[in-house]
Amino acid sequence: MISHTRRRFLQYAGLTAGSPLLTTLPAFAAEIFPSRPLSLVVPYPAGGASDTSARIFGESIGKSVKQLVVVENYGGGTGVIGANKVLAAPADGYTFFHGSINEVFLSPLLNPAARYKPQDFMLAAPISDANIVLLVRSGLPADTLDKFLDLAKQNKSKPLTYATVGIDSIYHLMGDALGTRIGTPFLHVPYKGAAPALQGVAGGEVDFAILPYQSAFDSMQGQGRLKVLTSFSRSLPAPLRHIPLISQSRQMPDFEYVIGGGYFVKQGTPAERVALLRGAIGDALAKPEIRAKLEAEGRTVARPIDSQAQANQYFDQYMGRVTQLIRSVGRKPVA
């Protein structure tokens, strides 16, 4: 017997039960997509910048596709655990990834244990660039980036410690590159995500952190728990314009970095399902209230795109940024 749903698909496609083409259809081709909740995988614990952004998008995407979008957090391994969760799922569009340069590109290029390559993912649509900041513990005697760099150079025998979301993240490589530029090494302390790393610097466990901006930083600074010294961006959205730009630094005006991110699916996901997801992401990006929320969380928000060719261009741009950063710290990609 042919189910009601399958019969509707066959009639739409102009096929009958005896058609020889039926034997070549994928198992999920007849399914009306989506017919059940979608999983949005975030590769860090709840409470960090990625989690906040994913929950903003998840609600809007769910309304567009008329299904629940469930945010699932898998912290650890600098995003590798979350990335592998997506790649272990079927390429059917029901699982998609809140990914960035860190997890999709840097981890597989630098960590042999990742066991996947960037091309195992396909970008459905870019969503934003996260603006990266340097923040220090409240007791550190520096209130500008240049004073911080001078302090670091005075204490070469006891390197300053810094927190990031994990080994070989863009933030880790930036710390290495910053130390190389001033001729003073820093001691890296990896955490399992932005939220625990933030608590590390606020609690005085480490001297400073390099992290994607969150609005929580401002309230914590107001409480005297930390100090935000600079953004590594060339420009900032309006809610962040109180933060000094890296271009204002006397010693390091050209040390510019942002982290690009978007929604990725497993390579091989049917094009029409990726297109549906892309449209839902575009709907979210077009909403002024969502753009305002993302900008308040330190994001430079992307414009909606309408084709896989455009998404592929962004993918290639991300790969180029990563390759340049890896070379800048003298590393070589995993063969």
Secondary structure, DSSP 8 states (H G I E B T S, - for coil): ---HHHHHHHHHHT--TT-GGGGGS-TTTTS-S-SS-EEEEESS-TTSHHHHHHHHHHHHHHHHHTS-EEEEE---GGGHHHHHHHHHS-SSSSEEEEEEIIIIIIHHHH-GGG---GGGEEEEEEEEEEEEEEEEETTSS-SSHHHHHHHHHHTTTS--EEEESSTTSHHHHHHHHHHHHHT---EEEE-SSHHHHHHHHHTTSSSEEEEE--THHHHHHHTTSEEEEEE-SSS--GGGTTS-BGGG-SS-TT---EEEEEEEEETT--HHHHHHHHHHHHHHHT-HHHHHHHHHTTEEE------HHHHHHHHHHHHHHHHHHHHHTT-----
